[in-house]
């Protein structure tokens, strides 16, 4: 269990337990039934092994984009291209300070048929064709109300939702903002403000054209929607007797809570944590959470209220779906990652259809 806690904190470190909110208290309640969790053999999915070479050895998957015939994966601050069979193709761009280089790839996304890589340290978006050739770049300026872009999430409508860097004034500096299609800053979202700092590696805009946000040890999920200038309360995750006790959170930052779980493994048997990789469509809300060393995957029907929860197991003992938590949603299914014990191997992508929840 120590390993999954370490990976989750590395991928999504958040120290924002005391964020002041002025949000609606209305929202859907999603009740997780721990007595009815479906176990699925990970080998029933479509397994894609990502080739590990001297140039393509990945750590964890921090960003993921699918083109027609390629996977683009962000890991270790770089961007790697693989074909749909998992064969390594090339690196996109290079790290450096030159005009066509990035100091670190902090997020990536598609803009039409162009791959965009954002480097917040140099405050610019670099554009590449899908063969990895540099095309151009665009500077991103700091907003007048104190938002310095750290991540960019393209909307299916025109424009982008952007997140702020760690710094800011509590209760004043916005966490999220909206830009137009040319990255011109339009406005900030009210309701949530920057206080201590967090990273947003597990967020992206889904088919519902919204982005969902939640704190690391919180059961509450908030919605950032382009149609509103205020953050909306969206979902409350009811873990019942496995809820993280508020008394244990009091006065502690997230890194202290992670350390507490690492030091007392008996708590891991009693507490569900790390609500992550949230996504919604017009009909469904999906997310993952960690419990007893495993990643659990939840699908909530927004119309009927039905909730389905699954966990993956590997009877062969080769792939471990709980140790590298990642999920990428598509219209027809979703990808997760798994890892073998071989330190020289890459994470494995495994694709499932949504019928796995049935």
Secondary structure, 3 states (H helix, E strand, C coil): CHHHHHHHHHHHCECCCCCCCCCCCCCEEEECCCCCEEEEEHHHCEEEECCCCCCCCCCCCCEEEECCCEEEEEECCEEEEEECCCCEEEECCCECCCCCCECCCCEEEEECCEEEEEECCCCEEEEECCCCCEEEEEECCCCCCCCCEEEEEECCCCCEEEEECCCCCCCCCECEEEECCCCCEEEECECCECCCCECCCCCCCCCCCEEEECCCCCCEEEEEECCCCECEEEEEEECHHHCCCHHHHCCCCHHHHHHHHHHCHHHHCCCCEEEEEEEECCCEEEEEEEECCEEEEEEEECCCCCEEEEEEECCCCCCECCCCCCEEECCCCEEEEEECCCCCCCCEEEEECHHHHC
